[in-house]
Amino acid sequence: MSWWPFLPRTNELQLDEKWSFVARKEKNCGPEERRRGDCWGHVALDPEHRLVVSRVVAKRTEDATDERVRDAHRRTDGRTMRLITSDEYPVYETAVRATYGRVVTPPRTGRPGRPRNPYTVIPPAVTYATVHKERKNNRVVGVSTRVVFGTAAAVATALVASAVSAVVNTCFVERHNGTDRNRCRRKVRKSCGVSKDCGTHRAATAFRYFSYNFCWPVRTPRVKGEGGCYRARTPAMVAGLTDHVWSLAEWLAFPAVQRV
């Protein structure tokens, strides 16, 4: 099978990060406890197919965000997404620019003086917008959007072509965050089941995210078959990566490295 690492049918990405912690919360960690404290799950989700494209488990840093965007770019064969959305975490703009931008080196003019430094140009096809939520008493009272790269007309065109979104949003990745907390007790809020080891937390996160792609039938993408019965489909089935729901035994036994 040749589904890894490219996902040829992915056209949109929603980016978000979800907080959890290892052993104890960050405020209770000493400066030498680098493998304890806050541990964020950075996710890139394909909202059309409900597919987890990329995940990075790390502190909430610029390097982790860059790694996640670059990894999603690699797994989608370097194609330009029809629409990228996220919240207003400012690091996303830098990461999208560095990943999808093109470095331009100005030509030498032949005149005395230092030459101009290379700079990054964002191709017109790159469309990136953010969602800003206004809160009052811990409740969302207003939502606004902002186009960062591209034009408002390009965003509107992308939304018309989208199979799932009529407005700029991050609701699909946020809903998936809730599914992740529900299916992985280590990430449940106010629970005694938190991870005690960073490596184990990373492994459990990878297991949960990618087994979800192949082994977890999602209700929304199901299709009605013959006799009016619904056929369950996983995100990988919707994305065209497989033709059946995988069992955990099948998924765990599948070799991670494909040899041709």
C-alpha positions as MATLAB code, in Angstrom:
seq = 'MSWWPFLPRTNELQLDEKWSFVARKEKNCGPEERRRGDCWGHVALDPEHRLVVSRVVAKRTEDATDERVRDAHRRTDGRTMRLITSDEYPVYETAVRATYGRVVTPPRTGRPGRPRNPYTVIPPAVTYATVHKERKNNRVVGVSTRVVFGTAAAVATALVASAVSAVVNTCFVERHNGTDRNRCRRKVRKSCGVSKDCGTHRAATAFRYFSYNFCWPVRTPRVKGEGGCYRARTPAMVAGLTDHVWSLAEWLAFPAVQRV';
ca = [
       0.000    0.000    0.000;
       1.269    3.484   -0.839;
      -0.811    5.735    1.372;
       2.096    6.891    3.572;
       3.240    9.635    3.835;
       1.148   11.370    1.154;
      -2.546   12.162    1.407;
      -3.474   13.133   -2.163;
      -7.096   14.108   -1.498;
      -6.469   16.612    1.301;
      -7.516   20.135    0.251;
      -8.025   21.942    3.559;
      -6.212   22.075    6.886;
      -7.315   23.222   10.306;
      -4.542   23.815   12.853;
      -4.874   23.805   16.618;
      -3.101   22.715   19.785;
      -4.531   21.023   22.858;
      -3.131   21.350   26.370;
      -2.268   18.462   28.656;
       0.555   17.802   31.084;
       2.975   15.110   32.203;
       3.456   14.280   35.904;
       2.580   17.771   37.136;
       1.533   21.147   35.808;
       4.129   23.580   34.516;
       3.847   25.964   37.463;
       4.874   23.150   39.825;
       7.948   22.063   37.824;
      11.504   23.035   38.542;
      13.847   24.430   35.853;
      15.572   21.036   35.482;
      12.308   19.134   34.836;
      12.163   19.657   31.095;
      10.342   16.397   30.413;
       7.529   17.244   32.805;
       4.890   19.921   32.914;
       2.756   21.253   30.080;
       2.678   19.010   26.997;
       0.660   20.210   24.026;
      -0.773   18.111   21.210;
      -0.304   20.124   18.000;
      -2.682   18.834   15.320;
      -3.284   19.414   11.623;
      -6.713   18.074   10.631;
      -8.314   17.620    7.225;
     -11.904   18.775    7.953;
     -13.426   17.310    4.787;
     -12.338   13.757    5.597;
     -11.970   14.184    9.408;
      -8.424   12.903    8.923;
      -5.508   13.632   11.268;
      -2.777   14.671    8.830;
      -0.019   15.494   11.298;
       0.565   15.664   15.027;
       3.441   16.898   17.189;
       3.573   16.405   20.956;
       5.756   19.047   22.607;
       5.776   22.290   24.536;
       3.795   25.130   22.997;
       6.731   26.720   21.179;
       7.503   28.205   17.800;
       9.682   25.199   16.910;
       6.839   22.739   17.594;
       4.433   24.767   15.457;
       6.964   24.969   12.610;
       7.527   21.218   12.804;
       3.798   20.463   12.632;
       3.170   22.746    9.615;
       6.227   21.397    7.789;
       5.190   17.821    8.525;
       1.673   18.442    7.218;
       3.177   20.030    4.109;
       5.380   16.960    3.556;
       2.546   14.486    4.091;
       0.401   16.291    1.524;
       3.147   16.062   -1.099;
       3.989   19.756   -0.841;
       0.743   20.880   -2.431;
      -0.828   24.241   -1.654;
      -3.972   23.768    0.411;
      -7.210   25.307   -0.768;
      -7.710   26.853    2.690;
      -5.764   26.830    5.965;
      -7.442   28.030    9.163;
      -6.384   28.338   12.790;
      -6.934   30.425   15.875;
      -4.991   33.648   16.371;
      -1.880   32.067   17.867;
       0.656   34.402   16.163;
       3.276   31.713   15.529;
       1.065   30.146   12.835;
       1.574   33.076   10.483;
       5.360   32.692   10.680;
       5.156   28.906   10.236;
       2.833   29.093    7.208;
       5.009   31.774    5.633;
       8.195   29.741    6.124;
       6.636   26.503    4.848;
       4.531   27.629    1.901;
       6.489   30.736    0.950;
       9.154   31.029   -1.725;
      12.564   32.515   -0.947;
      13.585   35.209   -3.434;
      17.229   36.268   -3.756;
      17.484   39.764   -5.268;
      19.900   39.988   -8.209;
      23.141   41.904   -7.850;
      22.889   45.424   -9.162;
      26.592   45.913   -9.824;
      26.623   49.006   -7.655;
      28.776   49.495   -4.560;
      27.303   48.497   -1.227;
      25.882   45.464    0.468;
      23.413   43.432   -1.657;
      19.813   43.074   -0.558;
      19.008   40.158    1.723;
      16.823   37.270    0.483;
      13.155   37.553    1.440;
      10.130   35.249    1.460;
       7.211   35.740   -0.912;
       3.858   34.070   -0.336;
       2.365   32.672   -3.572;
      -1.091   34.078   -4.385;
      -2.589   30.576   -4.173;
      -1.832   30.303   -0.437;
      -5.003   31.153    1.497;
      -4.795   31.361    5.280;
      -7.388   32.830    7.665;
      -7.756   32.956   11.447;
     -10.658   32.810   13.878;
     -10.866   35.133   16.872;
     -13.250   34.343   19.728;
     -14.368   37.001   22.174;
     -15.073   35.646   25.644;
     -16.921   37.021   28.627;
     -17.177   35.109   31.900;
     -15.532   32.118   30.178;
     -18.203   32.024   27.485;
     -17.834   32.837   23.796;
     -19.889   35.954   23.036;
     -18.545   36.782   19.584;
     -16.542   35.306   16.704;
     -14.646   37.214   14.041;
     -12.315   36.154   11.233;
      -9.267   37.673    9.572;
      -7.618   36.879    6.240;
      -3.839   36.640    6.756;
      -2.615   35.358    3.375;
      -4.570   35.589    0.162;
      -7.592   37.785   -0.475;
     -11.136   37.829    0.845;
     -12.316   36.788   -2.623;
      -9.935   33.803   -2.604;
     -11.216   32.737    0.831;
     -14.817   33.034   -0.382;
     -13.986   30.896   -3.418;
     -12.354   28.267   -1.193;
     -15.434   28.161    1.027;
     -17.709   27.687   -1.975;
     -15.550   24.742   -3.075;
     -15.436   23.276    0.439;
     -17.615   20.247    1.102;
     -17.992   20.996    4.812;
     -17.496   24.697    5.589;
     -19.595   27.713    4.700;
     -17.560   30.135    6.849;
     -13.997   30.329    8.161;
     -13.895   28.139   11.264;
     -11.846   25.743   13.402;
     -14.815   23.735   14.676;
     -13.715   20.424   13.148;
     -10.301   20.348   14.785;
     -11.798   21.578   18.059;
     -14.398   18.805   17.936;
     -11.622   16.331   17.341;
      -9.846   17.677   20.438;
     -12.912   16.665   22.424;
     -12.868   13.195   20.855;
      -9.196   12.843   21.738;
      -9.801   13.740   25.380;
     -12.715   11.325   25.511;
     -10.755    8.406   24.066;
      -7.442    9.013   25.888;
      -7.845    9.230   29.657;
      -4.404   10.793   30.022;
      -5.823   14.005   28.599;
      -9.071   14.222   30.548;
      -9.229   17.437   32.540;
      -9.203   17.232   36.346;
      -8.367   13.543   36.340;
      -5.911   11.372   38.269;
      -5.063    9.418   35.107;
      -2.461   11.844   33.717;
       0.750   10.588   32.132;
       3.740   10.167   34.420;
       6.316    9.774   31.660;
       6.884   11.982   28.611;
       7.818    9.131   26.270;
       4.746    7.139   27.214;
       2.559   10.202   26.687;
       3.973   10.718   23.181;
       3.480    7.048   22.316;
      -0.097    7.015   23.595;
      -0.855   10.173   21.617;
       0.536    8.720   18.378;
      -1.399    5.486   18.943;
      -4.656    7.340   19.585;
      -4.377    9.779   16.669;
      -3.464    7.358   13.905;
      -5.588    4.422   15.067;
      -8.448    6.933   14.936;
      -7.761    7.442   11.221;
      -8.112    3.761   10.346;
     -10.021    2.048   13.143;
     -12.618    4.539   14.371;
     -15.814    4.862   12.245;
     -17.010    8.463   12.348;
     -20.774    8.954   12.295;
     -20.924   11.994   10.013;
     -19.259   10.533    6.863;
     -21.329    7.338    6.857;
     -23.197    6.554    3.645;
     -26.536    4.837    3.050;
     -26.197    1.522    1.316;
     -28.612   -0.991   -0.108;
     -31.736   -1.645    1.924;
     -31.428    1.669    3.730;
     -28.629    0.429    5.994;
     -25.798    2.813    6.710;
     -22.208    1.855    5.967;
     -19.747    3.076    8.595;
     -16.604    4.786    7.328;
     -13.360    5.818    8.983;
     -11.502    9.031    8.038;
      -9.003    6.932    6.073;
     -11.860    5.407    4.052;
     -13.311    8.834    3.287;
      -9.880   10.063    2.176;
      -9.443    7.087   -0.134;
      -6.566    5.507    1.802;
      -8.333    2.197    2.447;
     -11.586    0.418    1.617;
     -12.591   -1.035    5.005;
     -12.580   -0.394    8.740;
      -9.344   -1.733   10.178;
      -9.260   -3.711   13.387;
      -6.650   -2.754   15.960;
      -4.945   -6.100   15.353;
      -4.682   -5.344   11.625;
      -3.438   -1.824   12.245;
      -0.834   -2.841   14.831;
       0.491   -5.647   12.618;
       0.827   -3.418    9.556;
       4.559   -2.691    8.954;
       5.495    0.926    9.484;
       8.178    0.759    6.765;
       7.012   -0.373    3.346;
       9.637   -2.208    1.309;
       9.298   -2.370   -2.478;
];
